[in-house]
Structures are given as C-alpha cells and as structure tokens.
Amino acid sequence: MVFSVFPAALGFMNNSAASTVTEFVLLGFPGCQELQCFLFSLFFGVYVFTMMGNGTIVCAVRWDQQLHTPMYILLGNFAFLETCYITSTVPSMLINFLSETKTISFVGCFLQLYFFTSLGTTEAYFLCIMAYDRYLAVCRPLRYPTIMTQRLCSILMSLCWVFGFLSYSVSTVQLSQLPFCGPNTIDHFLCDMDPLMALSCAPAPVTETVFYVLSSLIIILTLLYILGSYTALLITVLKVPSAAGRQKAFSTCGSHLTVVCLFFGALLAMYVSPTADNPPEIQKIMTLFYSVVTPFLNPLIYSLRNKEMKAALKKVLRIQ
C-alpha cells in the first residue's frame, strides 16, 4: 500500500509545485565513449557478481537445514537486502553509461532517492540486530536459545524493513514539494539529497536540517549500539580461558565487524562529517564505497570466514 501511494504522491507534488523541471540529467562519470564502455563493463561485472554471490547465500540459508538458526537467517535476509540496495543504483548507472541524454524523470529521481536512503537505513538497522544476536550468543549463551527465537528474529527483521522505509518517507516528499526551475544537471551518478537541494529554486533550511539531523542520529546511534555490543562481547571473550574458544568467537564476529567498518566508515564520511567543500568526484567515490563496494564484498567476507557457510555454499554450487 505504501509503495503504491508513494509514487502517486510524488507525481502530485511535481504537478502542484511551481516547478518547470520534469527531468534531471545525471552526469555520472563523464568521459569519452571508450571510458563509458569500460565503466559499463566494470560495473556490470560487479553487479552480476554481487547478485549471484548474495543470491547464493540466500539459497544456502533457505535450503540447508543446518543454517536455520537466527544467525544465518539474519545473514540470509541481509544478503537479500544487499541485492536490493545495489539494484537501487547500479542498473540506472549502467543505462547512463550507454545513454546520450543521461536523463531521469522527476518522479524516477525521487523514487531512487527514497529507495536508496530507505534501503541504506534498513541495512544500518539490520547490522544492529546482527550485533545483538552475536552479543546474546557470546555473552548470554545459556539464555540465547530462549531469547533469540525464530519468532523474535522474524519480528526484529520486520521492524527493520518497516522503520527503514518509514524513516525518510516524509523528508523525501517534502523535498519533492520544493520548486525546481532549472538548471537540472546533477553532478552525481544517483539522485541524492545534497545535489537535489542545490538545484532547488527556493532555500529550504528546515527540510535540509531535518534530513541531516535524522541521518546523523540514525548513523551515530546505530553505530554506538553496535560498538557497545561488541565492547561487551570483547570483554566476555577475553575472559574465556580456552584459546580455541576465543578464536572461534572472534572468527564468528569478525565478518560482521568487517562489514560494519566498511559500511559505517563511508557513511560517516559522507553524511556526518562536513562534505560541502569536497569535490563531486570524492562524494561519488564515498557513495560508491557504501552502496556498491560493501554489497560486492559481502559474499566474500561471510563465505571466506565461516566454515558452515562455506560448506552450505559448496552444496548449493555442487562443489565437492
């Protein structure tokens, strides 16, 4: 219901606002035709590998009964989320590489902004509940099976999706209400808050402030929760007398921490630290890092550091 109403709302805002812009031009990565073809091939390969890698993890968790535990159910859903996240950006990039006009419609631009920010927020929430799961497994091992049941796991995952898509719905509609009189060129490969605010004919300090306060709160609070969970986890692990037990705990949590560092490092640099003076090329690279590189590396990070996942992936891929 939300997804059917949201495009109609954006279309209404576009017609009712004092806007003459009906489409935007995404410059992406300017260059000669040979460079555009090279970038198309590069990102097409990255996209296919990401979809296949994360899709294989989803299938492994779905088909292998041994992986029907909260930890792997969360990982399977996280892998599915990564396929959605990268799909919100890369397909439009691929079209732009081969397009002469490089245009995107008004509604299409704001839909991309909405899904890009919503899926990114959902990922931050997912990383939180994955940290909570690891905290319970290591720090409360005896109570873990009774606390982290599949029912609670399903509820937490549903809340991540719901709140992820609600977080920026109002801000996106408010931004679409602003008048856009021209120019309509966005020096980016996707529709993001900064370039769209810069193109608005009228200043909107309240909308901009709300967006960045909300972004900062989500990023900082989720990161603090994850760091707090892993601090408590680390203290517990260091008390384990067995070196093998400590190594197993670190191995289990190392993959998750790697993804957290990659994802939140780029987000902090992009949305929390001042980026107004950064050239567009730097902002594009930072956006690529958390929106494309992290989903691309996710299958490698989780499959290479986890014996159970490697065994399940071999079954899926029929590798003996």
PESULUR-V685039 format. One record per pair of residues at least 24 apart in sequence whose ideal C-beta (glycine too) atoms are under 6 Angstrom apart, sorted by the first residue. I is the first residue (numbers start at 1). GAP is how many residues later the second one is. D is the distance in Angstrom with one decimal. If there is no record, write none. Layout:
BEGIN
[[I & GAP & D] [I & GAP & D]]
END
This chain:
BEGIN
[[9 & 164 & 5.8] [10 & 97 & 4.9] [10 & 100 & 5.0] [10 & 166 & 5.2] [11 & 96 & 5.4] [13 & 163 & 4.3] [13 & 164 & 5.0] [14 & 92 & 4.9] [17 & 160 & 5.4] [17 & 162 & 5.5] [18 & 161 & 4.3] [19 & 160 & 5.2] [19 & 161 & 4.6] [20 & 161 & 5.2] [21 & 159 & 3.9] [21 & 161 & 5.9] [21 & 163 & 4.7] [22 & 84 & 5.5] [23 & 80 & 4.7] [23 & 82 & 5.2] [24 & 80 & 5.4] [24 & 85 & 5.0] [24 & 160 & 4.9] [24 & 162 & 5.4] [25 & 77 & 5.5] [25 & 78 & 5.5] [25 & 159 & 5.9] [25 & 160 & 4.6] [26 & 70 & 5.7] [26 & 76 & 5.4] [26 & 78 & 5.8] [26 & 160 & 5.3] [27 & 160 & 4.9] [28 & 68 & 4.8] [28 & 161 & 4.3] [36 & 61 & 4.7] [39 & 58 & 5.5] [40 & 54 & 5.9] [40 & 57 & 4.0] [43 & 47 & 5.8] [43 & 50 & 5.8] [44 & 50 & 5.9] [46 & 250 & 5.3] [47 & 43 & 4.6] [50 & 36 & 5.2] [50 & 245 & 5.0] [50 & 246 & 4.8] [51 & 32 & 5.6] [53 & 246 & 3.0] [54 & 25 & 4.0] [54 & 28 & 4.8] [54 & 29 & 4.9] [54 & 245 & 5.7] [56 & 257 & 6.0] [56 & 260 & 5.6] [57 & 242 & 5.9] [59 & 257 & 5.2] [60 & 252 & 3.9] [60 & 253 & 5.3] [60 & 256 & 4.8] [64 & 248 & 4.2] [67 & 245 & 5.5] [70 & 63 & 5.6] [70 & 78 & 4.7] [70 & 83 & 4.4] [71 & 62 & 5.7] [73 & 80 & 5.7] [74 & 56 & 5.2] [74 & 59 & 6.0] [77 & 80 & 5.4] [78 & 48 & 5.2] [81 & 42 & 5.9] [82 & 213 & 3.9] [82 & 216 & 5.2] [84 & 35 & 5.5] [85 & 34 & 4.4] [85 & 210 & 5.7] [86 & 209 & 4.3] [88 & 27 & 4.6] [88 & 28 & 4.7] [88 & 31 & 5.7] [89 & 101 & 5.1] [89 & 202 & 5.3] [93 & 96 & 5.2] [109 & 82 & 4.1] [110 & 66 & 4.8] [112 & 79 & 4.8] [113 & 59 & 5.9] [113 & 78 & 4.5] [114 & 58 & 4.5] [117 & 51 & 4.4] [118 & 46 & 5.4] [118 & 47 & 4.5] [118 & 50 & 5.8] [121 & 43 & 4.5] [121 & 46 & 4.8] [121 & 97 & 5.9] [122 & 38 & 5.4] [122 & 39 & 5.8] [122 & 42 & 2.9] [124 & 98 & 4.6] [125 & 35 & 4.0] [125 & 39 & 5.7] [126 & 34 & 5.2] [127 & 133 & 5.7] [128 & 94 & 5.1] [128 & 97 & 5.4] [129 & 27 & 4.6] [130 & 126 & 5.6] [131 & 95 & 4.4] [131 & 98 & 4.2] [134 & 119 & 5.2] [135 & 94 & 4.3] [135 & 98 & 5.4] [138 & 95 & 5.0] [138 & 98 & 5.7] [138 & 111 & 5.5] [139 & 93 & 5.9] [139 & 97 & 4.7] [171 & 40 & 4.9] [174 & 33 & 4.9] [175 & 32 & 5.9] [178 & 26 & 5.5] [187 & 93 & 4.3] [215 & 56 & 4.6] [216 & 56 & 5.3] [219 & 48 & 5.3] [219 & 53 & 5.8] [223 & 41 & 5.1] [226 & 34 & 5.7] [254 & 51 & 5.8] [255 & 46 & 5.1] [255 & 47 & 5.0] [255 & 50 & 4.5] [258 & 43 & 5.2] [262 & 32 & 4.9] [263 & 27 & 5.3] [263 & 31 & 5.0] [266 & 24 & 3.8]]
END
